Each structure stands twice: as C-alpha cells, then as structure tokens.
Amino acid sequence: MSDLLILPMLFHILWVAMLYVLLTVMRAPKIWGIGARADGTNPFATLEPRVSANLSNQFEWPVLFYAICTLLIARPEPYQSSHLWFAWLFVFGRIIHSVVQIFTTNIRLRGLIFTINFVAVMCMWFVLGLSALN
C-alpha cells in the first residue's frame, strides 16, 4: 500500500512542473520578445505575477505534506487508508488553489481552498499521531 502514497506526491510534482512551464511561457514575451503584442507589451502581464506567486506557494505548506508522506512510506507499519484520501484531497485542493489564485482576485475563496489543504495535511499528521499512541 505504501506505493500508492507516491501517486499524489508525483501528481503534485507534475502540477508544479506544469506551473513552471506556464510561467516560462508567460515570461517569454518580456524576456525573449516571443508572443509580445505589436506594441511590445506582454499579453500575460496581469497573470504572470499570480503564477509566480502561486509557484512560490507550492513550496510553503506542501513541505509538511511531503514530510508526512515520506515518513508514512518509510515506516515499517502500513499507513491508514485515510492518509491516502487526505493526500489526494490535498493535491486536488492545491490545483483548485492555483486556479483560484491565478485567474481570480477572490481572496476569501482562496483562503477557503487553502483551509481545505491545511486541514487535509493536519488530518494526516493527526491520524499518524493517534496510531503512534496506540
């Protein structure tokens, strides 16, 4: 079962890689002049800082996600199936968080989505803590 926990981790890594590609494409008009408007401006000037900020967010709270996943995989005892569910909830929440952060300015919605991510990871740690007490 420990192999299954690698899948949400891999999916998140692929999502982050896709954000890097998106950021590169959005910076191309400014850096290389590729895709710039006729007047030389960047058509992605509004979205590029949002993608950049979201990419930075992918290295903040997710650190605790990777820590718990690595710990669960390394333990000789099998992890709970709830860990896998929470891991997928976290990853899908990160994707929704990215979409909201990049394409809207709705801070409340973004905060709500972040809360889902936060709770998913905290639940993973909580379930591990409970199993360690038994």
Sequence and secondary structure as in RCSB ss.txt:
>XXXX:A:sequence
MSDLLILPMLFHILWVAMLYVLLTVMRAPKIWGIGARADGTNPFATLEPRVSANLSNQFEWPVLFYAICTLLIAR
PEPYQSSHLWFAWLFVFGRIIHSVVQIFTTNIRLRGLIFTINFVAVMCMWFVLGLSALN
>XXXX:A:secstr
 HHHHHHHHHHHHHHHHHHHHHHHHHHHHHHT TT  TTS  TTTTTHHHHHHHHHHTTSTHHHHHHHHHHHHHS
SS   HHHHHHHHHHHHHHHHHHHHHHH   HHHHHHHHHHHHHHHHHHHHHHHHHHH 
